[in-house]
Amino acid sequence: MRHILDLSLLTRRVRFIFLLIGIIYLQGCTVRHIVSKPLEEHIKQNEFSVAKGDDVIGRLAIIRLQKGDTLPDIARHFGLGINEVSAANPEVDVWVPMAGERIILPLSFILPDVPRKGIVINLAAMRLFQFTGNGPMTVSTYPVGVGTEERPSPTGQMHVERKAIRPTWHVPASIAEDHRKKGDPLPDKVLPGPLNPLGEYALYLSKPSYLIHGTNKPASVGLRATNGCIRLYPEDVENLFENTPVRTPVLIVNQPYLVGLRDGVVYLEVHASPEDLDTDEFDKAYAKLKAIENKSGHRLDWSKVKTVLAEARGIPVPIFEISRGSVRGIAEPIELRHPGRLYGRPAIPELRTDAWSVLAADTLDEVDAARLAAIINHQGPQIPARVLSKSDSYRVIAGPFDNIKDAKDALKRLKIDLEIEGKLIEPVRKR
């Protein structure tokens, strides 16, 4: 960030400053004060046309949360990763947000700065882009889960080597060893089914042992949670599978600082906090901004650039108008009506006294109990859980389970995945 700190703060035209302040203000959690407008039913989520010379697609939206919503459920319904929704709404509780609160849906994206061909994956944004068409270009885009810091996803050029429906997972030795150390031994291979982490569809890349695949843990999309593979929601990987021929080129990049143009306005999108500054990538973005500044003959307002860098909310923010009046073309966020049912939201069956269950926690704090129940519900495969009040405490109960084996399996998963020491609750026997 050394370049920006040496620059003086410049004053732009008043109306442009007000627009920028409004957009940055909108990024925060004060969207509840936005003037009400008629609610829209739908917004484009995954497929966009790309106008010649444009780098920015999509449009921001706003939605009012309802009781029982979680940000992972909102994210999945609108084709977003949990990283995108939580970064855009940093003060909102991921698992127990307040009912009635308005949040930003960051359904606008700057395309990676690479040739637009085949599949491009930006690890920093945790988003996949698939480009089709030679004349009018179309881009389909999906959120992804990527590799952890210990096992990062690879970068570079590769291609789709082969595809498989209902793939078998052949467990790598390093992963088998990790699970063994946790007390969770794995077989040599995992057949198709709910326990298979590859999901129903897999695209095998030319770089050995790396795949683009589905998942049995949808809430992990938008997280650094894989062993290096690229993970998609089940519904998204099915679309990608159907529309991706073998030999399709795949380019994986890591671009946390994205600069793009649309309708004469320059946008900046940032996915790295100041503490995680990527000097090389930042220098590239800075050089691009300076080139735009020099070509236009106008000075950028670098104070606004600093603000976007500091907030790092992953939203394209307008920072500069190349020609007078171009900011008039910036579309305001759409306010959406809350869906009747969020797609993929875990269903919670009623607790039965004649079935096995597991006591996961007993706490005095209702919000803490609700948060834990939501986290358990979003394990993959799902472990149903709910909160029951008892006297002056709140119990988190997982279940029902039809037999003791399923209950013990859930007990084991709670301990391994969440470090929860649960207790079995036996069925009430009928007399």
C-alpha positions, -999 to +999 in steps of 0.1 A: +000+000+000+031+022-001+021+040-033-012+053-020+001+065+014+024+090-005-004+106-025-023+137-016-061+136-011-078+152-041-112+167-044-136+155-071-169+169-083-194+171-055-220+148-071-195+121-077-182+123-041-218+120-029-223+089-051-192+072-038-200+080-002-235+065-008-221+033-023-195+028+005-222+036+030-244+010+014-217-016+018-220-014+056-248-026+078-267+007+078-287-004+047-318-005+070-321+032+065-325+031+027-357+046+014-382+018+007-390+010-029-413-016-045-398-050-039-385-071-069-391-108-072-360-119-092-324-109-100-298-124-123-275-146-103-254-169-125-255-160-162-247-126-177-240-111-211-207-092-214-207-060-234-176-053-254-152-033-233-169-040-201-154-058-171-182-056-146-213-078-145-243-081-124-260-058-099-261-054-061-293-063-043-307-059-008-330-082+011-346-081+045-339-111+067-366-131+084-365-151+117-346-183+113-325-171+083-288-179+083-263-162+060-252-196+045-289-202+035-292-167+020-259-172+002-268-205-014-303-194-025-288-164-044-258-182-059-233-167-036-206-181-013-207-175+024-174-155+021-191-130-003-222-124+019-202-122+052-176-098+037-203-076+023-221-075+057-193-077+083-213-068+113-241-093+107-241-126+127-235-154+102-256-180+121-281-159+141-287-126+122-314-102+135-349-106+119-358-075+099-322-065+091-314-056+055-283-070+041-263-066+008-264-094-017-231-088-037-244-100-070-220-078-090-185-090-100-154-077-118-141-103-142-106-115-137-079-098-157-071-127-180-082-139-215-119-148-215-118-183-226-132-215-211-132-217-173-114-191-151-112-195-113-102-166-091-091-181-058-091-147-040-127-141-049-136-178-045-155-176-078-156-195-110-163-179-144-172-199-176-170-179-208-189-190-239-196-174-273-174-158-300-195-128-308-218-117-280-201-132-250-219-149-221-204-157-187-218-181-162-204-176-127-206-197-095-191-194-060-166-221-050-148-235-020-110-237-024-080-252-007-068-244+028-036-226+036-020-260+044-033-276+011-039-247-013-055-250-047-030-248-076-027-219-100-019-219-137-032-232-170-047-267-172-078-283-188-106-307-182-092-342-187-124-362-181-157-361-164-177-385-142-212-388-128-215-402-093-177-405-089-159-427-065-135-409-042-101-427-040-087-413-007-052-398-010-027-412+016-021-378+031-058-372+037-063-407+051-034-400+076-050-368+087-083-385+094-066-414+112-049-390+136-083-375+144-097-409+152-118-409+120-102-437+098-113-437+061-116-466+037-093-467+006-122-455-015-157-439-008-185-450-031-211-427-045-237-416-018-243-391+009-209-396+025-189-390-007-173-355-005-172-353-043-209-351-046-227-362-078-205-347-105-168-343-110-145-327-136-110-341-134-083-316-143-051-323-163-031-314-131-032-348-114-053-353-082-072-320-087-109-318-095-138-294-098-166-312-081-198-311-061-200-315-023-220-331+005-211-300+026-229-270+009-222-246+037-185-249+030-188-232-004-171-199-001-146-211+024-110-223+023-120-258+033-109-282+007-077-303+002-069-283-030-099-291-052-125-267-063-159-273-047-193-261-060-229-262-047-246-294-060-270-275-083-241-254-097-218-283-105-246-300-124-250-270-147-212-267-151-209-304-158-235-303-185-220-273-203-183-282-201-168-304-228-137-324-221-105-305-231-121-272-219-092-249-208-091-241-171-071-212-158-068-207-120-055-173-108-053-154-075-063-118-080-074-101-048-074-066-064-097-062-094-100-031-116-128-029-142-148-006-164-185-004-172-203+024-190-174+048-186-169+042-148-139+026-132-146+001-104-124-014-077-131-047-060-109-059-031-107-094-015-077-090+007-075-071+040-046-046+046-031-072+069-030-097+040-015-073+014-003-092-017+024-068-029+028-082-064-009-083-071-015-048-055+013-034-077-005-047-108-038-031-098-020+002-089-003+003-123-036-003-140-052+026-120-023+049-129-026+040-166-063+048-165-056+081-147-029+091-172-049+082-203-080+101-190-060+132-180-079+133-147-066+125-112-083+097-093-096+103-058-070+081-041-087+086-007-117+066-021-092+039-033-078+038+002-113+033+017-121+004-006-088-012+002-093-008+039-128-022+039-121-052+015-157-061+011-155-078-022-180-055-039-172-035-071-171+001-060-171+031-085-140+051-079-136+072-110-157+085-140-137+087-172-162+111-189-185+137-174-219+123-166-209+086-168-219+080-132-255+085-142-254+050-157-246+033-123-276+011-114-289+014-079-292-018-058-324-038-062-344-045-031-357-080-033-387-097-018-378-125+006-385-159-010-412-181+005-386-208+009-348-206+007-334-232-017-313-258+001-322-247+036-318-277+058-351-292+069-355-300+106-377-330+113-398-330+145-381-346+175-397-379+185-396-394+219-396-429+205-363-422+186-327-418+196-313-383+200-281-365+212-277-337+237-251-314+221-252-286+246-270-271+276-265-234+279-279-204+296-277-182+265-305-186+240-285-170+211-255-192+217-278-222+216-295-211+184-260-205+168-248-239+177-280-256+165-276-237+131-240-248+128-249-284+135-277-283+110-253-272+083-228-301+087-226-323+057-244-346+056-268-327+078-273-335+115-307-322+124-307-300+155-330-276+173-331-256+206-354-267+234-360-245+264-358-262+299-364-241+330-337-214+328-315-230+302-315-239+265-307-274+253-294-282+218-308-315+207-297-334+176-319-360+160-342-379+157-322-411+148-340-443+141-313-465+157-284-463+181-259-467+153-270-435+136-271-417+169-235-429+177-223-419+142-237-384+148-221-383+183-187-391+167-191-365+139-199-338+165-168-346+184-145-349+154-159-320+133-170-296+161-152-308+192-186-313+209-188-339+237-224-349+233-245-374+252-269-401+239-306-397+248-324-430+247-359-434+233-388-434+256-401-470+257-438-475+254-454-495+282 
